Amino acid sequence: MKVDCSDQIIDNKIVTQALSVESTSLICALGLILMMRRRQFSKTSLIVLTICGYVYMDYYFFIGHCFLDRLENQESRIGFIRDLANEFKIHHDTPRNILNENHVAYTNLLVFFTILLVFVYLSLNDNLLSFAFLSFIVSIVGVIGSANHYYCHRITHEQNLTQLQKNSSWQFLLFKSLQRFNITPTSAHHSLHHRKTDDVLTIDHQLNWNLLNGFNKVYEHMYKLSGQSYELLSILFYFTNPVSINSYIIMYQIFYYHI
């Protein structure tokens, strides 16, 4: 097995994995609202919603990662998708480059619009707190999965880092511990996604798309059963993402209650 490692020089700067100020502010504001209304939730509902949010994000990380790895998207007519797909290709060609990036920034727009739409539908119907809490969990879990991806590469290339880079922040220690106890995908697990062999299943990164521990093997099996259908992936990517789902909630509120 060979893991592709670029010899490109990495800056000594420690890269903090964080959302933008705008997205962080929205999450904090929503968290504050949920705290103020916490008596409307039972302990059981909070547990169920948290599990649902985690399972959903595990599913959508798989779909999003798998979809953007498809070569067809590198020539997509949708500029945003084409740019993302080419960024994924660059990441596969030189995976160490991620160590110079705030990888959570990749999920920033998704989190921003997901939470923004929560405030829109709460303004239409403030009884939708369960959906709001679900979006809150989805956003938090999305940040965790994205950050863990960065730290997978950080651990994989640790031997090549400078001493300054090894003197890491609490984030690095946290995610290294999470991986040690298999709470999040390990660097060894994610390295299989980047290996280059003669095996047709892995030559184009056709393995381990998950960024959370969950039902990865189930999704991979279903993907193979579909004949690795690009059309099915496209439908799931565009119509089951958290922004789309929150948009459906808003449209339902508008058409059912306000028209």
N, C-alpha and C positions, 0 to 999 in steps of 0.2 A: 504494500500500500504506500502511495506517495501523496503527501499533502503539499499542495502548491504554496510555497512561501516566497514572497518577494524579498529581495535584498535591499529594497529602498530604505533610505535613512529615515528614521522616525524622530520627530522633534522630542525634546525632553519635556515638553509641556504635558501636564496631566489633564486629560480631557474629561470634564464633568458631564455625566449623562443626565440631561435635564430637559424639560419642556420649556417653551418660550414663556415669558412673563404673562402674556395674554391667556394662554391655555392653563397655566398654573393658577392664575387668578380666577378663571371660570370654575375650575375644579374645586378650589377652596371655597368659592361662593356657594356652589352647589352643596358641598359638604356641610357648610354652615346651615343652610336651609334644612338639610336632612337631619342634622343634629337638633335643630329647633323643633322639628316635627317627629322626632324619634318615637314619641309615645304612640304614634299611629301604626308603628310596626311591632309585630310580635317577634320574639326571639326565633321562632320557627321560620317565619317569613324571611327574616334577615339571612338565616342560614341557607334557605332554599334559593333565594335570589343571588346570594354570593356564589353558590355552586353553579347556578345557571349562567351567571356572568362569566365565570371561569371556563366552563365547558364551551360556551359560545365563542369566547376569544381563542380558545385552543383550536376550535374548528376554523375560525376565520383567519387566524395566522397561517394555518395550513393552506387554505384556499388562496389567500393573498400571495404567499411566498411561492406556491406552486405556479400560480397564474403568471406572476411577473418573471419567473424563470423561463417561461416558454419563449422560444426563439421568435415565434410569430410576432410577439409584441415589440420586438426591436425595430419593426417596420410598421408599427400601428399608425393608423390615420389620426389617432387621438394623441396629441403632442405630449400631454402629461403622462400617459401610459408609456409612450415610446421612450420618454426621458427616464422614467423609473426603471423600465426594462433594461435600458443601456447602463444605468447605474448598477443594477444587479449584475450585469455581465462584467463590468469593471471590477466589482467586488469579487466575483469568482476568479477573475484573472489575477488580481493582486489582493488577496484577502487581508494582508497585513495593513493595508491602507486604512482600514476601519479604525485602527488605533489612533489615528489623527482626527477622528470625527466624533461628533456628538450623535450617536446613532439613534437616540430617542427622538431627535429632530425629524426622523423619517415618519414617525407616527404623529407628529405635532398637528398637522392639518386635520387628520382624522379625529383626533381627540378634541381639537378646537371646535369643529363643526358639530361633532356628536353632542358635546355639552351645550353649545349654543342653541341647538335645536331643542334640547331639553327645556331651556328657559322659554322658548317659544311656545311649546305645548303646555307648559305649566301656566303660562299666561292665559291660555284658552280654557284650561281645566286643571285646577290645582289639586284634583283628586288623583292625579296620575303619578303619585309619589313612588309607587312600586317600579314603574318604568324608569323614573328618574334615578332611583337607587341602582337599578340594573345598569344603566348607562354609566353611572359613577364607578361601579365595580369593573365594567368593561374597560373604561379608560385607565383605571389604576393598573389592572392586569396587563393591558396593552403596553403601558410604560415599563412594567416589570419584565415582560417578555422581550421587548426591544433592548433594554439595558442588559439583560442576561446574554443576548446575542453578542453584544460588544465584549462582555467579559469572557465569553467562550473563547473569542479570538485573543483576548488579553492573556488568558491562561495558556493557550496553545503556543503563543509566541513569547512567553515569559522569559525563556532562556536567552532571547535575543534583545531584551530590553536593557536600558541603562539602569544603573543603581537608583537614579532619581525616579525613574518610572516605577521601579519596584517598591519604592517607599510610597505606597498607594493610599488612597483615601479610604474612608469607612465604606464607601460603595463597593470597592474592590473586595474588601474583607467580607462584606455581607454576601455578595454574590458567589464568592469562592466557597463560603460556608453552605449556601443554599445548594450549590452543585455537589459539594462533598456528601451531603445527605440526600442527594437525588430528588430534591424538592423542585429544582428547575433542571432543564436539559444540561448535561455536562459538556465540557469542551471536547471530550473524546467522542461523544455522540454526534456533536455538530461537525466535527472534523471529517466524519464519514460523508457528509454532504459535499465536502470540498475535495475529496480524494479524486485522483485521475488515474484510472486503470483502463484496461482493455474491456472491462465488463460493461456491456451496453446499458446496464441498469444504473451505473454511476458516472459514466463518462460525461453526461450532460447534467450532473447534479440531480439525478432522479431518485433521491433518497433523503429521508430525514428532513422534511421541510418544516417540521414543528419547531416552535419557539417556546412552547410550554410542554410539560409532561401531561399526557392525556391519552387521546384515542388516535395517535399518529398511525399506528399499524392498521387500524380499522379504515382510516381515511385513505391510506396508501392502497389497501386491498380494493376498496371501492373504486378508486381512481383507475386501477388496472382493469377492473371489471368493466369500466365504462369505455375501455379501449383508449385510455388517456385522452378523452374527448376535450378538445379545445373549446368547442361550443358550450359544453356543460360547465366547464370552468369559468367561461366568460359570464354566463348567466348568474352563477353563484357569486362571482366576484362583484359584479355590478349591482345585483339586486338583493344581496343578503348582507351587505356591509352595514355597520352601525349607523352611518349617516342616512343611508336609504331607509333603514327600518324606522328611525326617528321621523323621517319625512313622511312615511306611511301613517304614522300615528297622528301627525299634524294634519294631513289631508283628511283622515277619518274624522278628526275633531271638527274641522271646518265644514265638511259636507254633511256630517250627521247632526251636528248641534247648531251650526250657524247659518245653514242655508235652508 
